Amino acid sequence: MSRVPPPLQAGAAIAPGYSVAGHLHRGDALDVYEVWSQERDCLCIAKLLRPDRVKDVRPRRRLFREGRLLQQLTHPHIVRAYETLSRPQPVLILETLSGATLAHVLEVELVQQRFPVQELAVLGLQLCSATAYLHRHRLLHLDLKPANIVAEGGRVKVIDLSLVRRPGRGRKGAGTRQYMAPEQALGRTLTEATDVWGIGATLYESAAGSRPFPSRPRVRYPQLIQRAQPAAAHRRLPRELAVAIDACLEPAPRDRPSVAELAAVLEPLA
């Protein structure tokens, strides 16, 4: 098995006018860097293919598609894209976000405590707002989870639109295993209810401090064989909030609330 080349060092040029300030993350197909933009005179975020994946068609196509989509979308709770470059390599340039991912907040900053109910409601409302905006454009996010949400000063932004697509039959298992709705795991029809599941899974983890479907040995998709433990089993919550979170995780898409119905429950609590 060939060794993956290390990330680029600080000062390296990734494209004309962009130099690496630091490496932030290495995923299955992409590297994420903080870069300095000479033109904008500020730090930006750059997403580009890993050195060993530069010839892979699927991640390249997904990177360009994400760039095109983000440059067409304008919403206060969705990350903003500046441009997509194709030479000398495919690069997506995004605004830099100074906050931490919600995953980091839950794992490090709130390890001994939980979100207050009001903050949970505000988080949910902002996710509903971003998701409803995508849905009005006939788009599904399909990967809503704490790691794809950046939080700062009471505001959140949804990031990583690499799986965004129109409603319809999905590719089996496309998404993040611990957070995907049953219809994603099975490759069935994806609808707005699929994103409601993602919002619900995120609110559940933010409220309870644990995922609704923890990993189990030899079980790839526990959400296909069991229901999540009620959110209220982990902590005291207003009944209407606990019921709404649990409803988002109903196995059948038709049994989940709409984004508007979920927002209506959250609004009085915010």
Summary of the structure (lengths in Angstrom):
residues: 270
radius of gyration: 18.9
end to end distance: 51.8
largest distance: 55.4
contacts: 855
relative contact order: 0.11
helix: 38%
strand: 21%
